[in-house]
Amino acid sequence: MAILAQLDWPAFLLAMVLIELTPGPNMGWLAALSAQQGRRPGMIAVAGITLGLSVQVIAAATGLSAIAAQSALLYDLLRWAGIAFMLYLAWAAWAESGDEEVSRAAAERSFRRGLVSNLLNPKALVFYMVVVGQFTLVSAGPIWAQILILGGLHVLVALIVHSAIVLLGASIGTRLDRWRRSVPIRLFFAVTLAAMALWIALTTGRRA
């Protein structure tokens, strides 16, 4: 297949791994969730995140992301909704002690939060258009097909990294079981997520 033969796979894979290893909202939230509530809620959240990123890839390939990015109103609505949702996750990290059993409702909540946080992530919207788009080649075939392939590979890399974060966070949480539901730990996770919401607000605004 011409697309697969012409693309610079080593450079792309290296870039994607480095990007995923850079601390960000998904990493912070998954670490907090799995440390507080354990491996199962964390892995369910990873499934939601993966679906959200997959939708973002499709939106970029079909041009929907470009439409949203070019519209100041749509972009700002998405941006502020994403910031508000991250603040909600910060509040949840404080309010939910982690004592509750992982019921079906709790599992659905973890999945839904992972999905929504990535659907409302303005950085993901721009990422697949700009960063992934830099690795496309006009000579390699349809750009939309290249974005689907490259974006799909990024989602796979993200899935692996996110799963590793959950396993590590859950392991640390188990060893510190006495402390993970304590007020200081819950406050730490809440403040961390709130700081990430502030970071999103400061780094996703449109420049004049």
N, C-alpha and C positions, 0 to 999 in steps of 0.2 A: 504494500500500500504506500503510495507516494507520500502521504502526510507523515506516516510513521518513519519513513526513511530520511526525510529532510530535516526534521526538527532536531534541535540541539538538546537531546535528552539529559546528558550529564549535567549541563549547566542548569537546566530547569529543575531537575531533582534536587540538586544542591541548594538552589535558591528556595525551593519549597520547604526543605527540611530546616534550613536556617530560620525561615519565617515562622514555622510552626514551633520551633524551640524558643522563639522570642516571647517573653511573658506578655499575655494579653487577656482580654475579658474571658474567653473560653477557658483558658488555662487556670485563671484565678478562681472562677466559679466552680469548675470541676474539682479542683483541689479542695476548696472549702466544702463542697457538697459531700464528696467521698470521705473526707476526714471526719465530718460530723455524722453522716448517716450510713456510711459503709459502701461496699463495692457495688451492690446491686443497683441502688438508686443512681450511682455514678455512671454505670454502664448504660442504664436506660436513658440517662441524660445525653450520653454520647450518641445514642441512636437518634435522638431528637436533633442534636447539633448536626449530625451527618445529613439528615434529611433537609434541614434548613440550608446547609451549604450546597447541597445538590440542586435545590430550587434556585439558589443564586446563580449557579453555573448555567442552568437552563435559561434564566432571565438574561444573562449576559450574552449567551449564544443567539438568542432570538431578538436581541435589541431592546428588550424591555428595560434593562438596567440603564442603557444610554438615554432612554426617554426620561426615566426618573432622575438621572443625574443632571440632565439639561434643564429640567424644570425646577426653578428655585423653590416653588411651593411644595412640590412632591418630595424633593430632597430634604427640605427642612422638616416636613412632617415626619418622614422616616427617621431622620436624625434625632429629633426630640422624643419621638416615641421610643427609640432604642435607648436613649439616655434614661428616660423615665422607667423603662423596664429593668435596666441595670440597677437603678436605685431601689426598685421593688425587690430584686434579688438580694440586695444588701439588707433590706428590712427583713426579708424571709430568713436570711442567715442569722439574724439576731433573734427573731421571734420564735423560730422553730428549734426546739431543744435537741432534736434528733432522737428523742426517746420513743417516738411513735413507731409502731410496727410498719414494715414496708408492705402496705396493703395495695390492692389494685388501684385505688384512688391516688395513693401517694406515688405509685409508679407512673401513672398517667400524668400526674403533675410534673414530675421530673422530666418526662419526655416532652411535654408541652412547653415547659420553660426553656429547654434546650432548643426546641424548634423555633419558638417565637423570638428568642434572643438573637438568633442568626438571621431570621427573616427581616428583623428590624435593625440589622447592623449595617450602618452606612459604609463602614470600612470594607465589608465583604462585597458590597455592591460595586465599589470603585476598584477593589482588588482584582476581580475577574476581568474587568474591562481594561484596566491600565497595566497591572503587573503581569497577569497571564497573557494579555494581549501583546506584550512586548516580545514574547517568544513565538508569535505566529509569523508565518511567511506567506506572502501573496503567491509565490510560486509553488507552495505545498498543497494548494487546493482551497476549498471554501473555508473562509475564516470561521464561520459558525461551527463547522465540524472540528476545526483545530481547537477552538475554545472548549468544546464539549470534551474532547480527548484530554487536553491539558488540565482543564478544570476537574475532570473526573480523577485524574492522577493526583491532583492536589487534595481532593476529598479523601482519597485512600491514605495519603501521607498523614493528613489531619486525623483520620480515624485511628491510625496506629499510635500516633503521639498522644492523642486524647485518652485512649485506652490505657496507655502506660502511666499517664498522670493519675487516672482513677485508681489503678492498682497500687501505685506508690502512696497516694493520699489515704486510701483505705487502710493500707498497712501501717502507716504512721498513726492514723486514728485509732486503730486497734491497740497498738502499744501504749497509747496515751488515753485509753478508754475513760479513765477516771476524770481526765481534764477536758476531753473534747466537747462536753456539754456544759462546761463551766461558763460563767459570765465573761471572764476575760477572753477566752477563746472565741466565743460567739461574737464578742465586741470586735476582736481583731479581724475576723472574717468579714463582718459587716462593714467596718471602716475600709478594709482593703477593696471590697467591691464598690463602695461609694467613691473611693479614689479613682477606680477604673471608670466609673461613670463620668467623673470630672475630666479624666484624661480624654475620653471620647468627645466630650463637649468642646475641649480645647483644641483637639487635633482634627476635627471633621468639619469645622466651620468653613464657609466659602470665603475665599480671599477676594478683596476688591480689585 
